[in-house]
Structures are given as C-alpha cells and as structure tokens.
C-alpha cells in the first residue's frame, strides 16, 4: 500500500506596497521548509488577482495600501476565498485597528517590529486555524471587552443562545446585518434585534467589541 502524500509547505502571499518590506519578508522565510512564498502584490487590485492565481493558505496583509484600506481588502479576500487565512502585518499599533481587523474577519494581527521567529510562529498558528494577536497589543484589546467584574470572554458568551452565537459568529467574520440575514434566512430587522440583545447581554456597544470578544472566547 502506498504511503499517504506528505502535506506541502504553507503557501504564503505577501500584500504590501513596500518592495523593501516584501523583500525582507521573503528573506526571513526563504530558509524555512515549512513555508513558501508563492507570490506578492503592492496594492489591493493586484492582491486580489494574486490570491485567485496562487491560492495561498495565508495572506500577509498590510493595513495601509495605496488603493484601498487593508480592512476592505481582508473582507474581499475572505468573501471570495473563505479558506484563506489573513494575517495583518503592519506598523499601526492603535488598539482600535486590532478590533477593526478582527471585525473584518482577520485571523491575526502582528506589528512589523516583530522578529523573524515571531512572524514564522504567527504564520504557523494562523495556518493551523488559531487566532494571533501581537502580545504588545493583547492587553489593550482585552481591556476594551472586559466587564467590570472581570468575567472571561468564554463565560460571557455562555449567556447567549445558539442562534445569538451564530449571529455573533457571522458578525465576527465581518458580515453586515443584511449579509447575516441572507445567510440565516432572517430579515435585516430580526438580525438587528438579535444583535441588540447580544450587545445588552455582553454589556458592549460596538460591533468591533463584539467581534473581538467572540474571537477571544473561541481561544480561551
């Protein structure tokens, strides 16, 4: 009986408007047998074409691109290619960006001052289905979703019904109320009512808070 085929290296696509950054990333990964850079792009339009062409496992995405914001690119990639994992690699350290990245459906957020080993580890984690947030930003993110009594995210999420959790999961993927309704065969008004209940139960007011709390609860 023939042996099972050995899985190939993780396919990585680089989307960053700086050719120097892209070269540096290639250099970091060139000697790693578990990874391979399959392509690169310098803007949103070329990035979307490259994703379709090279079919990467993980996209390393910059937040600031010349034609569209990285959040928009992330949503578009995941809309067209649901199996792709998106890892933001950016110099932006504002915790609000972390929330917005999670709300857009990103699987990770890392800053460009991370060392090579941290980057490789993050790519491997994201490819394996885990969420990765730069350690320097984790405390900021958690402080925005923690309630006054310090309940863990997984404890807070336990108060939600199955339907409410499903709505929240789709919100965390970056879907609008209408898109959530289309997926669940609900009216947009019904989705809005569900989210109002979810926000009340979780003691939050923003969609990005809800998305970050959901992702943190999944990894607790």
C-alpha positions in Angstrom: 0.0 0.0 0.0 1.4 3.4 -1.0 2.2 5.9 1.8 0.0 9.0 2.2 1.3 12.1 0.5 3.2 14.4 2.7 1.5 17.8 3.1 3.3 20.6 1.3 4.7 23.8 2.9 2.3 26.5 3.9 1.7 28.8 0.9 2.1 32.5 1.8 1.2 35.5 -0.3 2.6 39.0 0.5 0.5 42.1 0.0 2.4 45.3 0.9 3.1 48.5 -1.0 6.8 48.5 0.0 9.0 46.4 -2.2 11.7 46.6 0.5 9.3 45.1 3.1 8.3 42.3 0.7 12.0 41.5 0.0 12.7 41.4 3.8 9.8 39.0 4.3 11.0 36.7 1.6 14.4 36.7 3.1 13.0 35.8 6.5 11.1 32.8 5.1 13.4 31.6 2.3 15.2 29.0 4.5 12.1 27.7 6.2 11.0 24.4 4.7 7.5 24.6 6.3 6.7 27.9 4.4 6.9 29.0 0.8 6.2 32.5 -0.6 4.1 31.9 -3.7 3.5 35.5 -4.8 3.3 39.1 -3.8 1.5 42.3 -4.7 1.7 46.0 -3.9 -1.9 47.0 -3.8 -5.5 45.7 -3.4 -6.3 45.2 -7.0 -3.1 43.1 -7.7 -3.5 41.4 -4.4 -7.0 40.0 -5.2 -5.7 38.8 -8.6 -2.7 37.1 -6.9 -4.9 35.4 -4.3 -7.0 33.9 -7.1 -3.9 32.9 -9.1 -1.7 31.5 -6.4 -4.3 30.1 -4.0 -2.3 30.8 -0.8 -3.0 29.3 2.6 -2.1 32.5 4.4 -2.0 36.2 3.2 0.3 38.6 5.0 -1.6 41.9 4.5 -0.5 45.4 5.2 -3.1 47.8 6.8 -2.3 50.8 4.6 -2.4 50.1 0.8 -2.5 52.8 -1.9 -5.8 52.0 -3.5 -8.0 50.6 -0.6 -7.7 50.1 3.2 -6.4 46.7 4.4 -9.7 46.1 6.2 -11.6 46.3 2.9 -9.1 44.0 1.2 -9.4 41.5 4.0 -13.2 41.3 3.7 -13.0 40.9 -0.1 -10.4 38.1 0.1 -12.5 36.2 2.7 -15.7 36.8 0.7 -14.1 35.3 -2.4 -11.9 32.7 -0.8 -13.3 31.5 2.5 -10.5 29.0 3.2 -7.7 31.6 3.1 -6.3 32.9 6.4 -5.5 36.6 6.6 -2.7 37.8 8.9 -2.3 41.6 9.2 1.4 42.7 9.3 1.5 46.4 9.9 3.3 49.2 11.8 -0.1 50.5 13.1 -0.4 49.9 16.8 -3.7 51.6 17.7 -5.8 49.0 19.5 -8.8 50.2 17.5 -7.2 48.8 14.4 -7.0 45.4 16.1 -10.7 45.5 16.7 -11.4 46.6 13.2 -9.2 43.8 11.8 -11.0 41.2 13.8 -14.3 42.6 12.7 -13.1 42.3 9.1 -12.5 38.6 9.7 -8.7 38.6 10.0 -7.2 35.6 11.8 -4.2 37.6 13.2 -2.6 41.0 13.8 1.1 41.4 14.1 3.3 44.5 14.1 6.3 45.0 11.8 8.7 45.3 14.6 8.2 41.6 15.5 11.3 39.5 14.9 11.5 36.7 12.3 10.8 33.9 14.7 7.6 35.6 16.0 6.5 36.1 12.4 7.0 32.5 11.5 5.3 31.3 14.6 2.3 33.6 13.9 2.0 32.3 10.3 2.1 28.7 11.5 -0.5 29.4 14.2 -2.8 31.1 11.8 -2.4 28.4 9.2 -3.4 25.9 11.8 -6.7 27.7 12.5 -5.7 29.7 15.6 -6.1 33.5 16.2 -2.9 35.5 16.8 -2.7 39.0 18.3 0.6 40.7 18.8 1.5 40.4 22.6 2.2 44.1 22.8 -1.4 44.8 21.8 -3.3 42.0 23.6 -3.8 43.9 26.9 -5.2 46.9 25.0 -7.7 44.7 23.2 -8.8 42.8 26.2 -9.3 45.9 28.3 -11.9 47.1 25.8 -14.0 43.9 26.1 -13.6 43.1 29.7 -16.6 43.8 32.0 -16.2 45.4 35.4 -16.4 42.0 37.2 -13.6 40.6 35.1 -15.6 37.7 33.6 -13.7 35.7 31.0 -15.0 36.0 27.4 -16.0 32.4 27.3 -18.1 32.9 30.5 -19.8 35.9 29.0 -20.6 34.1 25.7 -22.2 31.3 27.6 -25.2 33.6 28.3 -26.0 33.6 24.6 -28.5 31.3 22.9 -27.4 29.2 20.0 -29.0 31.5 17.5 -27.4 34.5 19.1 -24.0 32.9 19.0 -24.5 32.1 15.3 -25.3 35.8 14.6 -22.3 36.9 16.6 -20.0 34.4 14.7 -21.1 35.9 11.4 -20.6 39.4 12.7 -17.1 38.4 13.7 -16.5 37.4 10.1 -17.1 41.0 9.0 -20.6 40.5 7.6 -23.2 43.3 7.6 -26.6 42.8 9.1 -28.1 42.2 5.6 -25.4 39.6 4.8 -26.0 37.8 8.1 -29.8 37.8 7.4 -29.2 36.3 4.0 -27.1 33.5 5.4 -29.5 32.7 8.2 -32.8 33.4 6.3 -33.7 36.2 8.6 -34.8 39.7 7.9 -32.3 42.5 8.5 -34.6 43.9 11.3 -34.5 40.5 13.0 -30.7 40.4 12.8 -30.6 43.9 14.3 -32.9 42.8 17.2 -30.7 39.7 17.8 -27.6 42.0 18.0 -29.3 44.4 20.3 -29.9 41.5 22.7 -26.4 40.2 22.3 -24.9 43.7 23.0 -27.1 44.0 26.0 -26.1 40.6 27.4 -22.4 41.2 26.8 -22.5 44.8 28.1 -20.9 46.3 25.0 -21.9 48.9 22.4 -19.7 48.4 19.3 -19.6 45.7 16.6 -15.8 45.6 16.9 -16.0 44.9 20.6 -18.4 42.0 19.9 -16.2 40.5 17.2 -13.1 40.7 19.4 -14.9 39.2 22.4 -16.2 36.3 20.2 -12.7 35.6 18.9 -11.2 35.7 22.4 -13.9 33.4 23.7 -13.1 30.9 21.0 -9.4 30.8 22.0 -9.9 30.9 25.8 
